[in-house]
Amino acid sequence: MSDPGALLVRCDASVAIGTGHAMRCLALAQAWQDFGGHVVFTMVETTSAVEGRLRREGIGVVRVCAAVGSEEDAQATIALARANQASWIVMDGYCFDARYQAELKEAKLKVLLVDDNGHQAHYSADIVLNQNVYAREDLYQSRESYTKLLLGPRFAMLRREFAAWRGWKREIPIVARNVLVTMGGSDPDNVSARVVQAILSEHDFEVTVIVGGSNPHLPKLRDLIADHKATVRLVENPDNMPELIARADIAVAAAGTTSLEMCFLGLPILLVALANNQRPVAEELSRRGAAVHLGDSPTTEGSVIARRLIELATSAVTRRSMSELGPELVDGCGAKRVLRALQTSDIRMRRAESSDCRPLWNLVNDPTVRASAFSPESIPWDDHVAWFRKKMEATTCQFLIGETAGTMVGQVRVDQCSELEGEISLSVVSGFRGTVAGHRMLELAVRQIFATTALLRIHAYIQPQNLVSIRAFEKAGFLKSGEDRVRGSRAAHYIRERNSSADIGEL
């Protein structure tokens, strides 16, 4: 793929709103950088710690003087997007309402909105991402027909440093001793101190307290911990978060972005909701058995924290179950899935036209395409023309072209083989291989064909060694039905049934 250009991120960070919006956007920014693009953050509010982290990552930061979510804010974002020739704008915050989104779309910009609550009156962003465990489609009933939803922790965006820990397995001690305490990047109410005091009332724990660089209570915490250096360690603004999570046996944590990082590494968590928007996270993770909800911070007494901590520390069975459930929810690939959604959002399927004859001839004679075909011989031009005309005239053939910005991405063809069944084929243009273009075309084509024909079942036959195609068909909802033989060769047989579409946002 070519250079994806610039990604413009509009989010804020402060003591009051915390740093979670910026940190999860940083994860997507890193994925964009890995894909070859560059990133600029535009912020009305930020902290020196957050701004310093972004700049160390090679990310530009532009401060905007405007009220958050205002007309001036929207116009400044539009101007920066145009100045940077941004391919996408990512917005993460609670003030980007229906009017704000509409202004960006009226400016012909592509918009991803990271949203936690579904509380806006209407959504017109191209993509709405809610990575929380409670995310569901009915939160977004008022949205444009083109608005795509990416829902659930499959899309939890973890920063680059977590990638090396995929597949890591946690050991579960009989009795837990190492406790990790983290209340987010700012912790304006100093809940960390209350939790530490509760843990210090017990004498069998070693405690690591993590505080962000935006924490206004750092001096008080230092004083509190100074007299307990043998058992309590204070870590300020760490850059090795995965390692700290991996070392711990239990965490007492805010129900923010970090809770999903802990799920990824299978760390049993006692969760405190520091704000109203964190309560659904804590409640749902607790309901699913991946965490324990202690309550909201103003009502969580130290005695409750100590009691529940001891209960969890002495139950290896409970901790093992929580440790197994967490990684099932968060697998660490969320940022890549979001990036793939951005890459493929422009792909559209249309019916083949006569002008496609020669580009398709070039595609079908591509050496990679021929190698994966059951008839590997190159196809003469005259034979191709005759075949193409026959397919174009056939009422039993659905011949679709995938394209983006006027460029052909590939082709999907379904030939009817009985009254209610068809056989599908797929080819992807070389410049789009290695992306999710293949399965995205399949996804769109199958949806269109089921909506416009009476077909109930579509069959695919793939060479067993063609793993790229197999993965594309599987991601598009095709299920393996066994093996067959096609023109004397082994073929993996896959089937897609009507009404078996993949979940919303499956990428």
N, C-alpha and C positions, 0 to 999 in steps of 0.2 A: 504494500500500500504506500501511497505518497505521504508526504509530510501532512499530518492532520491539522497543522496550523496552531492557533492560539486557543486556549481555554481560559475564559474569564470567570472568576469565582466571586460572587457577591455574598459575603457573610460578615458577621461581627463577632467580637469576643470582648468580654469585660468581666469585672468581678461579679456584677449582677447577673448576667446571662450565662456566664461560664465560658469554657473554651471548647466544648464538645462539637459545636457547629464547625469551627475551624479545623479541628483535628480530623473529623471524618471527611471533610472536603480535601484536606491534605492527602488522605489516602487515595482519593480519586485523582488528585493532581499528580501524585507520584506515578500512578498507572498511565496517565496521559503522557508524562515525561518519558516513561519507558517505551511508549509507542512512538516517540520521536517528536512530540509537540512541546510547546512552551506554555507557561501558565502565569497569569497575573491575578492577584487577589485585589479586589477593591473593597475597602472597609470604611465605614463611618466610625465605628468604635473598635479599638483593639488594645492589646497590652504589649508592653515591651517584650515580654517573654514569647508571646505568640508571633509577633512581627519578626523577632530575631530567629525563631525556628524556621519560619517561612523563607527568610532570606538565606539562611544556611542551606536550605534545600534548593537554592537557585531559582526561587520564585519571586517575581516582582510584587511589590505591595504599593498600592496607590490609596492615599487617604482622601476621603470625600467629605466636604463640609456641607452637610444637609441633615435634616431630620430623617431618622430611619424609616423607610417605607414611604417617604413623601414623593410628591411630583418631582421635586428637585433631585431626589435620590434616583428615581427611575431615569430621568433624563441624563444624569451623569453616567449612569451605567450604560445607557444606549450609546452615549458619546465615546466612552472608553472601549466598548465592544467594536465600534466602527473604526476607531483609531488603531486598535490592535488587530483588526480583521479577524475577530474571534469566530471560530467555527461554532462554538457553543457558549452559552452563559449558564452557569450553575448558580442557583440561589438556594441558600440554606438559612432559614430563620422564620420567625412567626409573623413578620410584618409585611411579607410580600403577598398582598391580597389580590383579589380578582382584578382590580384596576391596574395594579402594578404589572401583573402578568400580561394583561391585555395591551398595555403600552409597549411592552417589549415585543409582543407578537405583531402589533401594528407596524413596528419598525422593521419587520421581516427578519427577526432574529430567532435562532433556535434556542429553546429554553428547557433546561432540566431543573425542576423544583424539588428540593429535598424537604419533605413534609412529615411531621410526626403525628398530627392531630386530625387532619381532614376537616378543619374548622373554617376554611375559607368558603365564601358564598358560591364561588365558581372557580373552576380550574381550566386555564387555556394553555398551560405549558405543554410542550410537545411530549415530555415525559414527566411523570410524578413518581418520585421514589420515596417509599416509606419502608425503612429497613427493620422496623420493630416487630417483635414477635406477635403483637396483637393486630398488625395491619390486615385490612380486609377491603374488598372492593366496594362495599356499600358506604364506606367513608367518603367516596368520591363519586357519588351519583350525579352530581352537577358538574359535568366536564364536557369539553369539546369531543366530537366524534373521533378526532385524530389523536387525542391524548392517550398515551400508553402508560400503563401502570406497572411499576416494579415493586412488588410487595413481599415483605417478610425478610427474615434474617439471612436467606440465601444471598441477599444483596447487601449484607452488612459490610461496610467498607473499612477494612483494617489496613493500617499503614504498612509500608514496605518491610519494616523490620520484623513483622510477624510471618512473612512468607517462609523463612527458613525453618519455622517450627511446625509446618504442616506434617501430620503423621506422627508427631511426638506423642509418646504415651506416658501418662502420669502414674507414678507409684503411689499407692494409698497406704499410709502407715496405720498401724492398729489404733494408735492414739495420735491425733494431730497436735503439733506444737507450734508450728510456724504460722503466724497470722499476718496477713497483709491488710493494711488499712488505707483506703483512698476515697476521698470524698470529692473528687473532681479537680479541675484545674484551678478553681478559685475558692470554693467553700466559704461563702460570705458569712455564714452563721457559725463558723468554727465548730462544726459537728465533729471534726476529727478529734478535737480535744476531749469532747464528751465520750467518744468511743474509746480513746486511749485510757482515760480514767477508769472506765468500766472494765477494760481488760486488765489494767494494773491491780484491780481488786482481787484478781486471781494470780497465782504465782507459778503457773505451769506453762506459760506461753512466752515465746520469743516473738517480738512484734517489729514489723517494718512499716513505717508510716510514710506514705508518698504524698508530697504536696507539690502543686504546680507553681510555676513561677509567678502566677497572678494571685496567689493567696495573700490576703492582707493581714492574716494573723500569724505569719511566720515567726515573728519574735516571741509571741506568747507560746507557740508550740515548742520552740527551742528551749524556752525556760522550763516548760512542763517536763520535757524529756531529759533535760540535763541531769536530773537526779536519778535517772533510771537507765543509764547508758549500758548497763550490763545486759538488759533485756529488751531495750527499745532502741531502734535505729531510725533516724530521720533521713529520708532521701528527697532532695529538692530537685524538681524539674528534671527527672531522669530521661535519658535517651535509650535506656535498655529495659523498657517496660516488659517485653516478653520474658526476659530472664528473671525479673523480679516476680512476675506471676508464676513462672514455672517453679521457683524455689519455694513458694508458699504452699501450705496445706489447706488453708482456709482463708477467705477474704471477708472483711466487713467493708462494704463499698456502697457508694451512691448508685442508684439505678439509672445511670447514664450510659454514654458510649462505652466506657470501660467495662461495663458488665458484659457486653458482647465479646470483648477481647478475652475476658475471663472464661466465658463459655467455650470459646475456641480452644483454649488451653486446658479445658476440663477442670477448672478450679471451683470447688464448692463455695457458694457465696451466701452470706447474710446481707440482704439488700435493705438499704434505707432510702426512701423516696424523699429527696430534698426539695422537690417542687411538684406541682400538680401534674405536670406532663410526664414525670417519672413514675407516678403511681401505677399506670397501666402496665409499664414494663415490669415492675416488681411483682405485680399481681399475676401476670401471665407467665413469667419465668417460674414463679412459685407454683402455679397451677400445673405447669408441665413437669415439675420435679427437678428443674435445673438450678434452683435457688430457693432460699427461704426469705419471705418478705417479713421484715421486722416491724414495719410500720412507717409512718411519716416522721420526719426528723423532729418536729416540735413535741410529739407525743411518745417518742421512743425513750424510755427511761434506761439509765445505766444498768439497773438490775435485770431488766429484760434482755439487754444485749449480752450481759455476762452469762445469764442462764441458758440462752439459746446457743451461745458459743460453746459452752461446756457440753450441751446435748449433742451438737454436731461433731465436736472434737472427739467424743468418746464413741461415736457410731461409725465405724468403718464401712458398714453396709450402706448406710445412707450416703456417705461421701462417695463411695464407689459408684452408686447409681447416678448421683448428680454429675460425677465426672464423665460418665459415659453419655449422658443425655446432652451435655453442653456442646460438644463437637458435632453432634448430629444436627443441631440447630444452626451452628455457625461453622462453616468449613474453610473459611479464610479466602475464598475466591470471589467474594462479593464485589470488590472494586473492579476486577476484570470483567465480571458479568455486566456491570453498569457501563464500563467502557465499550463492551461489545454492543450494547444497546445503542450507544451513541454512534458507533461505526456503521451500524446497519439500519439506522432509523430512516434513511433516505431511499432505501431500496423499494422500488415499486414493480409490480408485475403487470404486464400488458400482453395483449394477444400478438402473436407473431404477425409480421407484415412482409410483403414481397421484398422490401428493401433489406430484410434480415438474411436473405438467402446466402450472400457471400460471407458476411461475418460469421454465420453459423457454420459454413463450410470450413472457414479458417479454424473455428473452435473445435469442431469434431475431428479435424486432422492434427490438432495439437498432439505431440508425442505422449504427453501425460494422459490425455483423454483416451487416445487409442490404446495405451497400455492397460487401462482399466476397463476397456470394452471387451465383450465376449467375442467380437470379431476384430482383431487388432490391425488388420490390413488397412492402409490408407484408402480413402474414398475418392474416386475420380470426380472431377467437376460435373460432368454430364450426368453421372449417376446421382449425384447429390441434388442437382436441379430437378430431375424427374421425381426423386423421392420427396423433395420439399414441396413441390406442387401437389403431389398426391396427398400429403399430410394437410396442407392448407385447405384442400377441397373436402376432406373427409369430415363428416359430421360426428364421427366417433373419436375424433382426436382433439384434445385440448392442448394447444401449443402456446406456451407462455414465455415471455422474455423478461428477465429481471434486469433493471437498469437503475442507475443513480446519476443524477445531473446530466442525463442524456448519454451516459456511457453504459454499454452493455456489461452486465455482471455475469450473466449466464443464461441458461435455458432450463425450463422444466416442461416435460411433455408427458401427458397421460393418454394412453390409447385404451379405448374401451375393449375389454376382452369377453364380456358377457353383458347381459342387460343391466346388472347392478354392480359390476366390478371393472376395475381398470388396472393397467400396469404403468408404472411411472419410471421416468429416467431423468437424470440430472447431469448437467455439465456446468463447470464454473470457469470463467475466464482467468487466465494465469495470474493477472495482477491482483485478483481478489481471493486467491487460494491462501490458506493459512489464517483466514479470518472466519467469522461466523456467517459469511455470505451464503454458503451452501444451505445450511439448515434454515436460515432466514427465508431464502427463496422457497424452500420446501414448505415451510410453515405458511407463508402467504399463499402459495399456489394451492395447497391442499384446502385451505380455508375457502378460497374462491371457488374451487371445483365442487366442493361439497355444497356450497351455497347456490350454485347455478346449474347443477346436474342432479340426476337421480341416483348417482353412484353411492353405494353404501360401504364399499371396501376398495382400498387401493393396495396393490402388491408392488413390492420392489425386489429385484434380484441383483445381488452385488457380489463381486468376486471376494472371497473370504479374506484375501490379503489386502484389500482396499480399505484399510482401517479408517482413513479420513472420511470416506463416504459413509461407512457404517456409523461412525460417530454422528455425522450430520443427520442421517435418517433417524437414529435413536433420539437425538435431541429434538427432532421435529415430531416426536410422538409415535414413531413406527416401532412395533414390537416384533422380536424375532419369532418366526414360526417354524424354524428348522432349516434343513438344507434341501436343495433340488439340483437338477442339472439343466444347464442352458447351453445349447449347441455343443453338448459333449463335455462341458466344464462344470466343476462344482460351483454352486451359487448359494450364498446365504439368502434365505427367504424372509423378508420383513413385510408386515401388514399394518396398515393404518385403517382403523374403523371410523365411520362417521360417529360423532359424539364422543371421541376419545382424545379430544384436543388437549394439548399440554396446558399446565396451569398458567394463569396470567403471569407474564414477566419471565417465563421459563427461558433461560438463555444459556 
